[in-house]
Amino acid sequence: MYSTAFLDLPPLQQAGGSVQLPGSKSISNRVLLLAALSEGTTEVHDLLASDDTRVMLDALRALGCGVQEAGGGVARITGLGGRQPKSPAKLFLGNAGTAMRPLTAALALLGGEYELSGIPRMHERPIGDLVDALRQLGCRIDCVGSEGYPPLRIAQGDGLPPLRLDAPIRVRGDVSSQFLTALLLALPLVAREQEVVIEVVGELISRPYIHITLELLARFGIAVRHEAWQRFVIPAGSQYRSPGQIHVEADASSASYFIAAGAITAGVGGEKPLKILGVGLDSIQGDIRFIEAAQAMGAQVTGGPGWLEVCRGAWPLKAIDLDCNHIPDAAMTLAVMALYADGVTTLRNIASWRVKETDRIAAMACELRKLGATVQEGADWLSVAPLPQADWRAASIHTYDDHRVAMCFSLAAFNPAGLPVRIEDPRCVGKTFPDYFEALFAVAQTPQERIPVICIDGPTASGKGTVAAAVAQQLGYHFLDSGAMYRTTALAAMRAGIAIEPGQEQRLAALARGLPVRFKDGRIWLDDGDITDAIRAEEVGMNASRVSALPAVRQALVALQLAFRRLPGLVADGRDMGTVIFPGAPLKVFLTASAAVRAERRHKQLISKGISATISDLRADLEARDARDASRSVAPLVPAEDALVLDNSLLTIDEAVAQVVAWWQARQPF
Ligand code: C5P
């Protein structure tokens, strides 16, 4: 995860392979509630792990449902099946509207004493229309703070009052479709002897979301009829029936970025198509119709239940003129695809873009222009001209705290001009797809030489490991601690009883070549043992220096080091990163500090770990190690010719990091 204000995407060439998308938030919470109301156990697969699903699971537990989280996105929910929930209960629902609204409706129709609250922001989100509808029915429900807002108290400890089910229940549909969804999910509880009718007051907005609700109800055995999306009838005798197992679909709008990446680059020259797992042709989400738009632009899309496969078809893409009212979120992706088309693409009927996370029409127009595009906009439309190769510019994309702006502009990294793209505030994708960029990098390919590498070489205890790790963290790049490889080889040799001396060079090289080492989440594993701390011992460091002087061992570790050069970039620290392993790296830093300062730093480090040592001994050791590293015949410790030397004797870590990042920034085209 990047700590940065920006993430630089190197130019990408192709996308292929398969990507698993995370489960949709709104489907996850609907499914959990339906499972909780059903008889028996429902095994829910691909549940989204997020704050909003967490509070729902906790609430269901508090209400007496069986909740077993089996890991890997699987949860087993044993429903109430007509039993009363545990009462009284206090439920804290964070900022999850998808938990607050339906739980309110369900608990109001079940009897019992409940308090539902959330974070302060939740208490500013209206729920009055739903509360009114439930009161009309006869439920006893109070707003504890301001009228029309949570927290809420449901006071039916002495049982459910008689409900007025004869007249249609009226609910407004023009503010939020979530109130109607809440009623649709909960009213089957009381549709036993008689049918229950809901009438929408005002034009119903967000129909695709109601469609999702109806589809999920059907999977749980409730067949709701509707007349022109204004009158909904829940038949008498309705009963929730668990489907046994259910898969939560991925968010169809999230799929749009991968469908687009496939349309732009996948399957070219016999390469692999791009397979998208988690959402498929059987999707119940409105945004799945993005596929039709992508096909109209030339994409070849096939698929089945829960999967899609995309290849480039027409190239350049075909320009389209499309009414996008049915796919408002996913249509943003088309605006970036338009850069790769054969004429002007116009997206119409997108007025809702103006009132989303940001004014999305203005945002898209402004950022597309930064890339060099010719864009026109109107109150409810946007047109984008294709961008010839020579006109592309490297741009820093402002993302307006809008996850979709960030995700769609990542597609500009496939530009034919081979330019990088900077995404500002990349973590805004966390709203729906926290690992979006990791997922993109896992399927995107680009020639190795286009993946940036920053080399930080220098002597022992110069601080390069700390500085390199911090630079990597800031830039969102991978981190290679090449010294750890020599240390691991030394440790493995010590454990295997192989003497570290020139006579054993071939055995040691064989050991290095087959080293069962894994680097994961900042820890280092040898076979199944965590050796992160063990390799830091002074003795291992000294042996690492000996083993690293053997040419065959160095050669044996080359491939392992090169494999760290992965998207979106690498910061590599060692002795020969800039001279031998990555000679073409665009930034090389030689980090030094005086022997006195280094001995002192090492001394502090050891003391803090409770290891005693004297500064003079440490200094002698450091100097011996430097001398060996600098005088060996292969890959001696010397600054690369084009390295920038940074003496950090008098700098803090933050200052050294800032200097390296500043040098890096100065070389970027943004
Ligand atoms: O950087 P660190 O102290 O962990 O490295 C341990 C030893 O590995 C160094 O003393 C050096 O001899 C060797 N090494 C190397 N080439 C590298 C990194 C480390 O020879 N790229």
Boltz pocket constraint, residues with backbone or C-beta under 6 A from the ligand:
constraints:
  - pocket:
      binder: B
      contacts: [[A, 460], [A, 461], [A, 482], [A, 483], [A, 484], [A, 486], [A, 487], [A, 541], [A, 544], [A, 545], [A, 546], [A, 548], [A, 549], [A, 573], [A, 574], [A, 575], [A, 576], [A, 577], [A, 625], [A, 629], [A, 635]]
      max_distance: 6.0
